[in-house]
Amino acid sequence: MPKGLNHLALVSVQPERLAQFYEAALDLPRLRSADDDVGRLSVWLQLGAGAVLMIERAGGAAANAANEKSAASYSADGFFAREPGLFLFALSVANADRARFAERLQRLGSPVEARSNFSDYYRDPDGNRFALSCFDPAIFLQTEREPEESN
């Protein structure tokens, strides 16, 4: 059984504007943001219980290639094509369970469509994207935070 919500990914043509909305509306703290030569690429906000709201910039292959995926992965009909709206939801699983879930989902007609070091990506029968992820945002974010000053 999955351990809970890992992250919710939204795609926006203006990720900074959308992040500011969620920060103001729901008091979600900003965890990180990333830019490329085009502008704001992504913003991550804390949802609570270890889950993260990842707001990513919509765009074509050139814009999304900066997000460490191959440009080929971002074809218009590809799994990582980015149109505004809900991109996917990801549930936390133990890394050791990923193969078992992949086998079960394959039997159910939902094979792995894409894979990263931490996540396997699928579609449900209605075509909605979802991921099973062992990615731990807390560990990743600890390496990016500046050391706190001690008194």
C-alpha positions in Angstrom: 0.0 0.0 0.0 1.3 3.5 -0.7 2.5 5.5 2.3 0.7 8.7 1.3 0.8 11.7 -1.1 4.3 12.4 -2.2 3.7 15.4 -4.5 1.1 17.1 -6.6 2.4 18.6 -9.9 0.6 21.5 -11.5 1.6 23.0 -14.8 1.2 26.7 -15.5 2.2 29.2 -18.1 3.1 31.5 -15.2 4.4 29.3 -12.3 5.5 32.3 -10.2 2.0 33.8 -10.4 0.4 30.5 -9.5 2.8 29.9 -6.6 2.1 33.4 -5.2 -1.6 32.6 -5.3 -1.2 29.4 -3.3 1.2 31.1 -0.9 -1.3 33.9 -0.2 -4.5 31.8 -0.3 -3.3 28.8 1.7 -0.2 30.1 3.6 1.9 27.4 1.9 5.6 28.0 2.6 8.0 28.1 -0.4 10.6 25.3 -0.4 12.5 26.1 -3.5 12.3 27.7 -6.9 14.3 27.3 -10.1 15.0 29.5 -13.1 16.4 29.0 -16.5 17.3 31.5 -19.2 13.6 31.8 -20.1 12.5 32.7 -16.6 10.8 30.9 -13.7 10.9 27.1 -14.3 9.4 25.7 -11.1 8.3 26.5 -7.6 7.9 24.0 -4.8 5.5 24.7 -1.9 5.1 22.6 1.3 1.6 21.0 1.5 2.2 19.3 4.9 2.9 15.8 6.0 6.0 15.7 3.8 4.0 16.3 0.5 5.0 19.0 -1.9 3.1 21.1 -4.5 5.3 21.3 -7.5 4.4 24.0 -9.9 6.2 23.6 -13.2 6.3 25.9 -16.3 4.2 24.8 -19.3 6.0 24.8 -22.6 7.5 22.9 -25.4 10.5 20.7 -25.7 13.1 23.5 -25.5 11.6 25.0 -22.3 11.2 21.6 -20.6 14.6 20.2 -21.6 16.0 22.5 -18.9 14.2 20.4 -16.4 16.7 17.6 -16.8 14.6 15.5 -19.1 15.5 14.7 -22.7 13.8 17.0 -25.3 12.4 13.9 -26.9 10.4 13.1 -23.8 8.4 16.3 -24.3 6.8 15.6 -27.6 3.3 16.8 -27.9 1.9 13.4 -27.2 4.6 12.3 -24.8 4.1 11.5 -21.2 5.9 14.7 -20.1 4.1 17.0 -22.5 3.2 20.0 -20.4 -0.2 21.7 -20.8 -1.6 23.9 -18.1 -3.6 22.0 -15.4 -3.0 19.0 -13.3 0.1 17.2 -14.4 0.1 14.2 -12.2 -0.2 13.0 -8.6 2.5 11.0 -6.9 2.1 8.5 -4.1 5.0 7.6 -1.8 6.2 4.0 -1.9 9.3 2.3 -0.6 12.0 1.9 -3.3 11.9 -1.9 -2.7 8.2 -2.0 -3.7 8.5 -0.2 -7.0 9.1 -3.5 -9.0 6.1 -5.2 -7.3 3.8 -2.3 -8.2 5.1 -2.1 -11.7 4.3 -5.8 -12.2 0.8 -5.4 -10.8 0.1 -2.3 -12.8 1.3 -4.1 -16.0 -1.1 -6.9 -15.3 -3.9 -4.3 -14.9 -3.1 -2.8 -18.3 -1.1 0.2 -17.0 2.6 -0.3 -17.9 5.3 2.0 -16.8 5.3 4.9 -19.3 8.4 6.7 -18.0 10.9 6.2 -15.2 13.3 8.4 -13.2 15.7 7.5 -10.5 13.0 7.9 -7.9 9.6 7.5 -9.7 7.7 5.3 -12.1 5.0 7.0 -14.1 1.7 5.5 -15.2 -1.7 6.4 -16.6 -5.0 5.2 -15.0 -7.8 3.9 -17.2 -9.1 7.4 -17.8 -5.7 8.6 -19.0 -4.8 10.5 -15.8 -1.1 10.5 -15.0 0.2 9.2 -11.7 3.5 8.2 -10.2 4.7 5.9 -7.5 7.7 7.7 -6.0 10.4 6.9 -3.4 11.7 10.5 -3.8 12.1 12.2 -0.4 11.8 16.0 -0.9 13.0 16.6 2.7 16.4 15.1 1.9 16.7 17.0 -1.3 15.7 20.3 0.2 18.2 19.9 3.1 21.1 19.9 0.7 19.8 23.2 -0.9 19.1 25.2 2.3 21.8 27.5 3.6 23.3 26.5 6.9 21.5 28.2 9.8 23.7 30.5 11.9 24.2 29.4 15.4 24.0 31.8 18.3 
